[in-house]
Amino acid sequence: MKALITGITGFVGSHLAEYLLEMKGVEVSGIERWRSKTENIDHLKKKINFIECDMRDASSMEKAIKSIKPDKIFHLAAQSFVPTSWHAPAETLSTNIIGQLNLFGAVRETGMNPWIQIAGSSEEYGMVYENELPIKETNPFRPLSPYAVSKIGQDFLAYQYWASYKLKVVRTRGFNHTGPRRGDVFVESTFAKQIAEIEKGKKEPVVYVGNLEARRDYTDVRDMVRAYWLATEKCEPGEVYNICTGNVWKVQNILDYLISLSKLKVTVKQDPARMRPSDVPVLVGDNSKFVKATGWKPEIPFEQTLTDLLNYWRERV
């Protein structure tokens, strides 16, 4: 089986590549841009077939699909950092929506019909009210960032291409996920990195934070990529599935837990630059549709995820 991962050099892409390479009979290919940072997958480079491609260029995308002839495509490439979408909304919309449009166009042009998993986001739901928790796939969209709007565009584009052209598209809406190799711009990872730097004496004992009141449903990235694979094995094309645990962590509790792993005495200070123009107060999902279809369940406790994340930064700072 030939599997293609777009965004393979990213956080989730690198973990998915590891997962697929552990399976027997799966040949893994990945799309990378010429300026991609590759440290996440440097340890895998000899085992992966890399294709240089800018997904915003339709002809480049078509050449890549013709070259690889994938049986499954895991579409993870995106501008995935919410705050960046306020500073670069046009680039976020172009990268996320037009990139996917070119992927679908390339698949249709080559006459193939692989399974395509579209990595959506819980951010699509946006402003969710307490009486709507836990969030089902039928919940209304009330996006609170250009990033969320771009993911809704990807979501609906995928549905349209299934409805119009019968592409075997499965839409997943992953809630927050983290673990080793998570970029240091993301909240739990920046906490872990700052604590590791303080332990090594590389910064003063102050942890800078943004909004600590947000509540999120976290999954370990290693459980998440296993879910992505199952989506292409067990789910129905055209359908959408939440991937989440149903458990909620307040950002304040994440910070407290990471500090407790360190034994350090630190001061916590709010950094205005880390605050967003609008923030989603709570995202807690209902995974029952996906669990019924696949039998998936999360296996790694979030406390272990945070421990692994802190140890990852301890090795690098």
N, C-alpha and C positions, 0 to 999 in steps of 0.2 A: 504494500500500500504506500502511496506517495502522499505525504502531508505537507502542505505549504503553510507557513506561519508568516503573516505580515506583522511588522513590528517585532521581529524576533530578537532584536538587540535590546529591547526594553525589559522592564522588570518582570512582567507577567510572561512575555514571550520567551525569556530565558528559562523560566521554570517549566513552561509547557514543553519546550524543546527537550529539557532533561527528562521529563515524564515520558514523552514519546520515544526517546532514544532507549529507554529502559524496556520498552515493549519489543517483542520479536516481530520482525517482518514489516517494520515501518521505516520508510526512507524519508528523512526530514530535510526540507528545503526552507530557506528563509529569504525574505526580501529585506535588503538594507540599502539605505541611501549612502552616497559616497562620504558624507560627513558624519555618519552615525558613530556614536561612541560604542565600542564593542567590549568593554571590560566585563559586562554581565555574561557574555558567552565566549570569552577567550578560551576557557577550559574545554569548550565543545567544538571549537572551530574545525578541527580535523574530521569531525563526524557529521558535519552539516554541509549541504550544497547551498552556497550563497549566490543570490542573483541581485545585482545592483539595479535598482529601479526607484524612480520617483513616482509614487502612486498618483500624483496630481497630473502626470503626463500620460495621456491615454495610450499612445503608441508604445511607450516604455512598458506600460502595464500589460499590453497585449503580447509583446515579445516575451515577457516573463512567464505568462500563463502558457503560451505555446511551447516554451522551452521545458517547463516542469511537468505539464500535463497532470495536475494533482487530482487525487481522488477525494481529498478533503482539504478545505481551506479554513484556517482559523484567522479571522480578521481582527487583529489586535492593534494595528497601526493607528495612532490617533494623537492629536494634541490633547493630553489627558489631565493637565493641571488646571483646576478651576480658576484660580486667580489670574493665570496667564490669559485666560479667555476674555477678561475685562480689558487687559492692555492690548491684546491682539485679537479682537473678535472676528475680523475678516479672515485672518489666517486660520483661526480655529474652525470656522465654518467651511472654508475651502478645503483644508486638509481632511477634515472628518467626513464631510458629505461628498465633495467632488472626488476625493480619493476612492470612496466606496462605489460611487457611480462608475468610475473607470474600471474598477475591479469587476463589477457586474457586466459592463460592456465587453470587457475582454473575455470573460467566460462565455457570453453569448456568441461573440464573434468566432471563437474557436469551436463552437458546436458541442462543447462538453457540458456535463451537468453534475459537477461534484457537490458533495455536501459542503455548505458554507455556514460556519458559525459566526454570528455577528455579536461582538462583545459590547452590549449596551451598558447602561449604568442606572443605578438607583437615583442618580441626580435628575433623571427625567421626571420623576414624580414631584420634585421640588417642595413647594409648601404643602405639607401634609398635616391634617388636623388630627388631634388626639383621638377623636372618635372614629378615625379611619385606620387605626393601627390594629394589628400588623397589616402592612400594605400588600394588597393583592394586585395581580397583573391588570385588573380592571380599574384600578384607581385612576382618577383624572390626573392629567399632567398640569402642573403649575410651575414651570421652570423658573429658576432664580439666577441663572447665569447664562452667558452665551454658550459655554460648554454644554450645559444641559439642553439648550435649544439644538445644538449640533448633533447631540446623541439622539434626540427625538427625530431629527431629520434622517439619521442613519436607520433608525428603527422603522420608520414609516416607508423609507425607500426600500428596505428589505422586504417588508410586507407587500409593497406594490409589485416588486419584481417576482415574488412568488405568485401573486394573484394573476399578474399579466402574462408571465413567461414560464411559470412553474419551475423556477429555480429552487433547488432544495436548500432553502435558507432556514436556519433555526436562529431565532433571536433570544439572546440571554440578557437579562438585566442583573448584572452582578452588583451586589451591595459592597460596602467597603471591604477591601482585602489588603493584606500586608504580610510582611515577613522579610527574611534576609534579602538584601539587594534593593529594598525599597528606596526610592530617591529621597534625598534629604530635604526636599521642599515639602514633603507630605508630613502632616502634623505628628503622627506617632514616631516617624523616622527622625524628624528634626529633634524631638525630645531625646530620643536614644543617642543620637550623635552628640548633642550638647552634653549629655551626662558622661559619655565616654571621653569627651575632650576635657571635661572637668576632672575626671579620674586621673587622666594622664598629665594634669597640670598645664594643659594647653590653653585654658581659658579660666576666667574668674568663676567662682561658684554661683553663677546666676543662670537660670534657665529662662529664656525669653519665649513668651507664649502669645497666642491670639485668643480666640473665643474658646473658653473652657466649658461652656454650657451645652454645646452641641451633643446630641446623643446619636450613636451610630451602631449599626449591625455589622460586626467584623467577622470575616472568614480568613483563615490562613490561606495564603496564595497557593500552597501545595494541594490543599483541598479544592481550591477554585479551579485549577487547571485540570484536575481529575474530573470535575463537573463539566468543563468545556468539552472534554473528550466524550463523555457520556451523552452530552447533548446531540452529538453527531451520530451516536449509536442507537439511542433509545427514543429520541423525541420526534415529534411530528413536524414536517416542513411547514413553514408559514406560521407556526405557533410561537408564542413568547413565554419565557419562563424566568421567574425570579430565582436567583442563586444567592442564598443567605443562610444564616443560622437561626434567626428568630430571637437571638439574644441581643441585649442592648448594653453598650458601654458609653458612659459619659466621658468626654475628653479629659475632664478633671481626674477621673478615676484611672485613666490610662497613664497620665502624668504621675499620679501618686504611686501606681504600681511600679513603674520604671524607676522612680526614685528609691522605692523600697528595695529594689534589687541591687542598689549601689552602696547603701549604708552611708552615703554622703549627706552632709548638711548643706542644702542649697537654698538660695532665695529665688522666688518665682516673680518675674516682672512681665507685665503686659507690654507688648510692642505694638504700637499703633499700625505699623507697616504690615503686621500679620493679620489685621482685621479686614474682613471683606465688606464690600458695599451692601450685600445682602447674603445672609447665610441660612441654610436649611436647618431648622431647629432640631428635627428628629427624622431619622430614617430607620425603621425597623420592619423587616420583611416577613411575608408569609411564603415559605418554600414548599408548601404542600403539593402544588401542581407538579413541580420538578421532581420531588421525592417520589411521588406516585408513578411518574413516567420512568424513572431511572433506578430507584432504590438507593440513590446517593444519600449519604449523610456526612456531615463534617466529623473528622476524626481527631484533629489537633486542637487541644484547648487553647483559648486565646492567651492565657498566661504563658504557655509554652512559646507561642508565636512571639510575644513581646520579649521573652528571655532570649530567643534566637536572634531577634532583631538587635537587641542591645549587644550581644556577643559579636554579631557581624560588625558593628561599628567599633567595638573594642579592638578588633583585629586590624582596623584600617586607619584609625586616627593617629 
